[in-house]
Amino acid sequence: MMKVLVLAFVAVFALGMPALTVEKRQTPQGPRILVDGEVRLPRFYYGSPTCLCNISGVRKTTLKIPFAADCDTDSGRVVLTGYFGTDPLWYSNARLVDLNTGATNVVLRADEEVRSAAWTAGNLKLTKGHRYHFVFDHRATRFRTYFSVEVSYPDAAGKWVRLPYYYGDTLGDAVRLAHREAQVDFVTFSTDSSWGCEDWWTPPEEPEHYDKLDRECARLIAINPQILLVPRLMTDAPVWLLKRHPEIRMIYDTGFNLGMSSVSSRLYRKAACEAIEKVSRHLKERFPQNYAGLQISGQNSAEWFYMMSQSENLSGYDVSTRDAFRDWLKAHGDPDWSTAEVPSSAQRHLKEKDARLLEFARFRQREMASFLVELGAAAKRGSRGEALTFFFYGYSWEIGGVTAGAGETGHFDFAWLMANAQEKIDGFSAPLSYSCRNLTGSTVIMSAAETVMRQGYLWFNEIDHRTHHEEMWDHMRIFTPYTDPAITREMFLRDSIADILRGYGDWWMDLFGRGWFRDADIWRVRARLEALDQGMVKRARPYEPEIANVVHEDSLLHDGWLAGRRSVLNRRGFATSGADYGQYLLTDVLANPPKSVKLFYLTATDKLTPELQAQLAAFKAARPDVVFVENVAPVDLTAEAIAVQARKAGVHLYTPPGKANVCSAEGLVLIQALAEGPLTIDFGATGEVRDFFTGKTLGCGPNVTVDFRLGETRLFRCSPRH
């Protein structure tokens, strides 16, 4: 009853209220978000209710499923289910721990391993009101295998009822803290799971109903009336559409399908765009003072690369893909277009791509990119252009070296996408690299973020590090292996300050809704950065690094099975070389060379058309003052090797290579030490050096020695003497 009253109150309150206009605008300082004409900081919170989805890898990992029993039963169960058609997982060392009594019931011994895609542990004895951990070890054959977990009991009618986690309202609590402690009002969220808002897309003959979405929006508005809502909506085809049109399903080389719609199906694309336009219009009308945009999601992990394209499974064997490929070939003058077939699995497993395989790879990138443009346009129509649209896309460095090759992902048509998405899409996002998520890691970006910003789009880093509040995982090395609140603070200081200095937006993300940010002290870290953030809004110029890491998308598409690019797409050396660096697409560099760059690493630019070869040659001839590093090998990408080239190019190095993470802008210098002890910093000018946060004078430049803790993040201001 209370939810109905809250929803009614919000609806009545909204009547007659002028609608917000939320837009992206390019400025001399870089792209900005404007709300009713006023610049707003691009700081978001992402949350969701607790999610049952988990990720397994080849390394054995312990998982704890915490839940609360709401009845007495001797026949409770835990069900672990992987994606249909994927490799099974291995489970061992399973036990049920009663947190109230300390009693442990061993379900599966440590030396007893079960291999299954769907495993059930039954006959669990539960006591009403008690809290439990179901603890087990798991591993997979692939590094990224999704599975879900459900704890349930049979009711009187024999129906299985899912037991709740005991986390409580992690989303609502974090929204309250974000506003109260840090004035963060942008909130992106999903209503039913971490992967999307289900049940919002209904059949065309049925009345539109957005009950779940409306209730969640109203509930969050009641918590923070100033909230700016950016719901995250999954646009994969719902079950009813797949049942009516089974031909729109993705089909893999092994013949199985995952109930996922093919982006090449024109029927599906049209239906998805119509649904997005309707829901955008509905939210604009229903919540005119709080609707700020949509984060439109789909495909693998909601990030718009083809489902399972990071694995050995090859998609594209549905009729929709074949027909769209024929249309592509026809448009490109191929005489055999009418009988063309999708290349066979054996052909696509080849290491080297022939002309037809390469054309298929290019086609698949355009299919994904053009669909995003259509979805963005639909959302803009619904909001009358008065709300934002965001997409995950462009992971050029992170998935450029996936097992099956970049061409299987759909993420390598970014230059075309940006050229065709003006006024349709406002921003792109990616998680921070999974390679550097620890105290001595780095703020490593997945994409050509500098190119994105130069093209007038917002770039958002998704900071979804597990905080010290995570209790389900044993802190896998790939994420953040710590339980110390002080390390949470240093991680978020480092990555958030780097985002501010570079001009990026970001969102702190509670990936599985487990309460990672239900902590006032964490939000006070964000509040501490308010003055810095506001100052950078008025900066004199965009972020201008002196080193550029450059890739050419089409060069990456040439790599086939077991792509060899992975080793040269590592950014760790750049991040710790002692200097600032940025990431660019080659097409952007050639069209509008960044004036600040003195050292270009042409990391993956070896497969150029004659036209691009001529443009690159002309650019190099016109810039004899610049150092170009080509034919890049792993040995060229250590911090020490990059520092050598930087000195040749006249790039300023703040620290010796391998000693710190560095980022600077507008006279401010971020240093995170990678070892404990004194570190000498070369600020490049004579002048007073102060700690930005404390105001304490630390010495006179150019060289100042500062004592650091391991992983400690400091921000300095050097005031040159004139």
Secondary structure, DSSP 8 states (H G I E B T S, - for coil): -HHHHHHHHHHHHHTT-----EEEEEETTEEEEEETTEEE--EEEEE-S---EEEE-SS-EEEEEEEE--S-EEEEEEEEEE-TTS--EEEEEEEEEETTT--EEEEE-TT--EEESEEEEEEEEE-TT-EEEEEEEEE-SSS-EEEEEEEEEE-TTS-EEE---S---HHHHHHHHHHHHH---EEEE-SSBTTB-TT----TTS----HHHHHHHHHHHHH-TT-EEEEEEE-S--HHHHHH-GGGB--BTTS---S-B-TT-HHHHHHHHHHHHHHHHHHHHHSTTTB-EEEEE-SGGGSSS-TTTTSS--B--SHHHHHHHHHHHHHTT-TTGGG-----HHHHT-SB--HHHHHHHHHHHHHHHHHHHHHHHHHHHHHTT-SEEEEE---TTTSTT-TT-GGGTS---HHHHHHH-TTT--EEEEE--GGG-STT-----SS-HHHHHHTT-EEEEEE----TT--SB---TTS-----HHHHHHHHHHHHHHHHHHT-EEEEE-TTSSSTT--HHHHHHHHHTHHHHHHHHT-SS----SEEEEE-HHHHHTB-SS-TTGGGS--HHHHTSSS-EEEEEHHHHHHS--TT--EEEEEE--S--HHHHHHHHHHHHH-TTSEEE-S--GGGGSHHHHHHHHHHHT---SS-TTSEEEEEETTEEEEEESSSEEEEEE-SSSEEEEETTT--EEEESSEEEEEE-TT-EEEEEEEE--
